[in-house]
């Protein structure tokens, strides 16, 4: 899919055609000339607005493209926070990391959609697609990069549902995708029955950002340390739809 397709626009277009007319009459002697004006065109109908959520949903990887995964919407109510406003962070600079590790969109998107990819195990991979007005995707990536640099010692994210203390954040090397304009990868650790390591990989393609967040729930459930990996085959298949 060409990158231009990803530049979704939320506003409908309404164009007006100039109304013009002319008329005249000939008279002899002192007769008055008469001029009338009649419309030659009318305003065009407004084109329907593009639905950015529907357009983003079309871009999710399918079973045919990633046969080892089932990709669908996550269960309602499972998220720690449904929106950015529902989450607070003890260190403001770390907010972008809290969003990335809770499959919320970064920055100020025009629209975003989340799906979850699962291979039948207790490892879950959340894919967040978001589209932005011109320049705002770059700003969102900049905020995430600054958060990674500022929050290596950890931070705490809270919502009405839970509180998660991240003990450390480490920058890693993302999947190499030459078509991406920017990419960032992180590993975030939580102390719970050992160390639970979660990972993200975030890519920008023009005005679209895709964020992958992977967590291995087996560590939490079985009382042992775990270290999630963002699956390369999933990233490769999904990113291919955003080029």
C-alpha positions in Angstrom: 0.0 0.0 0.0 1.4 3.4 -1.0 2.2 5.8 1.8 -0.1 8.4 0.4 -3.0 6.2 1.2 -2.0 6.4 4.9 -2.4 10.2 5.0 -6.1 10.0 6.1 -8.2 13.1 6.1 -11.0 13.8 8.5 -12.6 16.7 6.7 -15.2 16.5 3.9 -14.7 18.7 0.9 -17.4 21.1 -0.3 -16.8 23.1 -3.5 -19.0 25.9 -4.8 -19.6 26.8 -8.4 -19.9 30.4 -9.3 -23.4 31.5 -10.2 -23.4 33.7 -13.2 -25.9 34.7 -15.9 -26.4 37.4 -18.4 -29.3 38.6 -20.4 -30.3 41.6 -22.5 -32.9 43.2 -24.6 -32.9 45.5 -27.6 -35.1 48.5 -27.6 -35.8 51.3 -30.0 -36.3 54.8 -29.1 -36.5 55.3 -25.4 -37.2 51.7 -24.4 -35.3 50.4 -21.3 -32.9 47.5 -21.6 -33.8 44.6 -19.3 -31.2 42.3 -17.7 -32.1 39.1 -15.8 -29.8 36.7 -14.1 -30.4 33.0 -13.9 -28.1 30.4 -12.3 -26.1 28.2 -14.6 -24.9 25.9 -11.9 -25.6 24.9 -8.3 -23.4 24.0 -5.3 -22.0 20.5 -5.5 -22.9 17.9 -2.9 -20.5 17.5 0.0 -18.3 14.5 -0.4 -18.6 12.0 2.6 -15.9 12.3 5.2 -13.3 9.5 5.3 -13.8 7.4 8.4 -10.2 7.1 9.8 -11.1 4.2 12.1 -12.4 2.1 9.2 -9.4 3.0 7.1 -7.0 2.0 9.9 -8.8 -1.2 10.6 -8.3 -2.2 6.9 -4.5 -2.0 7.5 -4.3 -4.7 10.2 -2.5 -7.9 9.2 -4.7 -10.8 8.4 -4.6 -14.6 9.1 -3.6 -15.1 5.5 -0.6 -12.7 5.9 0.4 -14.0 9.4 -0.8 -17.6 9.5 0.6 -18.3 12.9 -1.5 -15.7 14.6 -5.2 -14.9 15.3 -5.6 -11.1 15.0 -8.7 -9.5 16.5 -10.0 -6.8 18.8 -9.0 -7.1 22.4 -11.7 -8.0 25.0 -13.6 -5.0 26.3 -12.6 -3.8 29.7 -9.2 -5.6 29.8 -7.1 -2.4 29.3 -5.6 -0.8 32.4 -6.8 2.5 30.9 -9.1 3.1 28.0 -7.7 6.5 27.1 -4.6 8.6 27.9 -6.8 10.7 30.2 -7.5 7.6 32.3 -3.8 7.1 33.1 -1.5 9.1 35.3 2.3 8.8 35.6 4.4 9.9 38.5 7.0 11.3 36.1 5.4 13.3 33.3 8.3 12.7 30.9 7.5 8.9 31.1 3.9 9.2 29.9 4.7 8.1 26.3 6.3 4.9 27.6 3.2 4.3 29.8 1.0 4.6 26.7 3.2 2.4 24.6 3.2 -0.4 27.2 -0.5 -0.2 27.7 -1.4 -0.2 23.9 -2.6 3.4 24.0 -1.7 5.7 21.1 1.2 8.1 21.4 0.9 11.9 21.2 -2.2 13.5 19.7 -3.6 11.2 17.0 -6.6 11.9 14.8 -7.7 8.3 15.2 -6.3 5.0 16.6 -7.3 1.3 16.6 -6.0 -1.6 18.7 -5.9 -5.3 17.7 -4.3 -8.2 19.5 -2.3 -11.0 17.8 -2.0 -14.4 19.6 -0.3 -17.6 18.6 -2.2 -19.8 21.0 0.2 -19.3 23.9 0.1 -17.0 26.9 2.2 -14.5 24.9 0.1 -11.6 23.7 1.0 -9.0 21.1 -0.9 -5.7 21.0 -0.8 -3.7 17.7 -1.9 -0.1 17.9 -2.3 1.8 14.7 -2.7 5.6 14.8 -2.9 8.3 12.2 -1.9 11.9 12.7 -2.2 15.4 11.3 0.9 16.6 9.5 3.9 16.9 11.8 2.2 15.3 14.9 3.5 11.8 14.2 7.1 13.1 14.3 6.3 14.9 17.5 4.9 11.7 19.1 8.0 9.7 18.2 10.2 12.5 19.6 8.2 12.3 22.9 8.7 8.5 23.1 12.5 8.8 22.4 12.8 11.4 25.1 10.9 9.2 27.5 13.2 6.3 26.8 16.2 8.4 27.6 14.7 10.0 30.8 13.1 7.0 32.4 15.8 4.3 32.5 15.4 4.2 36.3 11.7 3.4 36.0 8.4 5.1 36.8 4.9 4.3 38.0 1.7 4.3 35.9 -1.7 4.4 37.6 -5.4 4.2 36.6 -8.6 3.6 38.5 -8.0 -0.1 37.8 -4.4 -0.7 38.8 -0.9 0.7 39.6 2.1 -0.6 37.7 5.6 0.3 39.0 8.2 -0.2 36.2 11.6 -0.8 37.7 13.7 -0.1 34.6 13.5 0.9 30.9 16.1 -0.1 28.4 16.4 1.0 24.8 16.8 -1.9 22.3 17.3 -2.4 18.6 14.1 -2.7 16.6 13.4 -4.8 13.6 15.3 -3.3 10.7 12.8 -1.8 8.2 14.3 0.4 5.6 10.8 1.7 4.6 10.1 3.1 8.1 10.9 6.8 8.7 11.7 6.2 12.4 11.7 3.3 14.8 12.2 2.8 18.6 12.3 -0.4 20.7 12.2 -0.8 24.4 12.3 -3.4 27.2 10.4 -2.4 30.4 10.7 -4.5 33.6 8.2 -5.0 36.4 9.0 -6.8 39.7 6.4 -9.4 40.3 7.1 -13.0 41.3 10.5 -12.4 39.7 11.1 -10.0 36.9 8.5 -9.6 34.1 10.0 -8.0 31.0 7.7 -6.5 28.5 8.8 -5.1 25.1 7.7 -2.6 22.5 8.7 -1.7 19.0 7.3 1.4 17.4 7.6 2.5 13.8 6.5 5.7 11.9 5.5 5.5 8.3 4.7 9.1 7.2 1.7 10.2 9.3 1.0 6.7 10.6 2.5 5.1 13.7 2.3 1.4 14.5 3.2 0.3 18.1 3.8 -3.3 19.1 3.5 -4.2 22.8 4.3 -7.8 23.8 3.8 -9.4 27.2 4.2 -13.0 28.3 1.4 -13.6 30.8 2.7 -17.0 31.8 5.2 -15.4 34.2 2.5 -13.6 36.1 0.2 -16.6 36.2 2.9 -19.2 37.0 4.9 -17.2 39.5 8.1 -17.0 37.6 10.2 -14.5 35.6 9.3 -14.0 32.0 10.7 -12.1 29.1 8.4 -11.3 26.2 9.7 -10.8 22.6 8.0 -8.8 19.9 7.7 -11.5 17.1 9.8 -10.5 14.0 7.5 -12.4 11.6 4.5 -10.4 12.9 6.2 -7.1 12.7 7.4 -7.9 9.2 4.0 -8.9 8.0 2.2 -5.9 9.6 4.8 -3.3 8.5 4.5 -4.5 4.9 1.0 -3.2 4.9 2.1 0.3 5.9 4.8 0.9 3.3 
